[in-house]
Amino acid sequence: MKALEVRVRRVRKGDIDRIIDIERSWHHLSHWSVDSYYRLLNDDNFTSSFVAEIEDEKGRSKIVGFIIFHIAASVSEIYNIAVENGHARSGIGKQLMLAAIHESEGRKASKVVLEVRKSNSPAINFYLKFNFTIAGERKNYYSNPVEDAYVMELQVSD
Ligand SMILES: CC(C)(COP(=O)(O)OP(=O)(O)OC[C@H]1O[C@@H](n2cnc3c(N)ncnc32)[C@H](O)[C@@H]1OP(=O)(O)O)[C@@H](O)C(=O)NCCC(=O)NCCS
């Protein structure tokens, strides 16, 4: 079988609708509005976040995953990462995370941080694979349904 060719590139304004489709392919994720995605991406002038594309059967590029993060005051914070449900577990999330870690190192962040629902074991396992550790908890951090978060972090440079 041909290996899946994945291209990771910086996010553009026109990608937001597709990002929302991917986020909505997972029912347990908190759903954000177009406006909140736009504000978040625009905050960083669309410079940090990435999407992953593959070619469909007709050779057209299709976005199948995204990672949104923000680097400020030496901390790189991941706000959201998702791979389209039907394409999970094929190495796409790994490529997105490696791109974000690389970008964070390049921009001299000392650590990468994120929050994750305590019940989201697939994502927790995914983060552990990159050597993220649990640094703390936030009570009732999520709504719909209300749930605590783990704060996870990865040191990337001194
Ligand atoms: C978490 C997520 C982004 C991972 O992306 P992915 O493309 O499926 O992950 P990869 O295929 O790159 O997996 C890399 C490694 O992470 C770990 N991993 C990924 N998914 C896992 C799962 N469901 N269970 C256990 N380990 C998992 C594995 O070690 C895997 O390596 P392996 O397949 O060689 O064993 C994806 O599952 C997703 O979009 N989930 C829904 C959205 C979400 O919950 N985001 C987190 C919000 S905080």
The ligand as an ORCA input file, in Angstrom:
! r2SCAN-3c Opt
* xyz 0 1
  C      -5.329     13.248     19.286
  C      -5.203     13.237     17.751
  C      -4.922     14.657     17.246
  C      -4.038     12.312     17.363
  O      -3.849     12.397     15.959
  P      -3.560     11.081     15.088
  O      -3.236     11.508     13.708
  O      -4.705     10.139     15.253
  O      -2.285     10.493     15.842
  P      -1.043      9.720     15.196
  O      -1.547      8.698     14.222
  O      -0.046     10.690     14.680
  O      -0.491      8.985     16.498
  C       0.815      9.181     17.043
  C       0.909      8.349     18.304
  O       0.044      8.873     19.327
  C      -0.535      7.791     20.099
  N      -1.996      7.736     19.842
  C      -2.700      8.391     18.887
  N      -4.013      8.109     18.980
  C      -4.129      7.232     20.004
  C      -5.235      6.548     20.561
  N      -6.480      6.699     20.081
  N      -5.009      5.722     21.605
  C      -3.760      5.527     22.097
  N      -2.647      6.149     21.592
  C      -2.839      6.984     20.566
  C       0.098      6.502     19.552
  O       1.246      6.254     20.318
  C       0.468      6.893     18.127
  O       1.520      6.158     17.590
  P       1.220      4.707     16.899
  O      -0.003      4.862     16.022
  O       2.481      4.437     16.140
  O       0.976      3.782     18.046
  C      -6.513     12.654     17.092
  O      -6.829     11.420     17.687
  C      -7.705     13.559     17.188
  O      -7.943     14.413     16.312
  N      -8.521     13.399     18.248
  C      -9.740     14.171     18.390
  C      -9.448     15.591     18.712
  C      -8.882     15.738     20.105
  O      -9.304     15.073     21.046
  N      -7.904     16.649     20.202
  C      -7.257     16.946     21.461
  C      -7.875     18.154     22.065
  S      -7.066     18.551     23.610
*
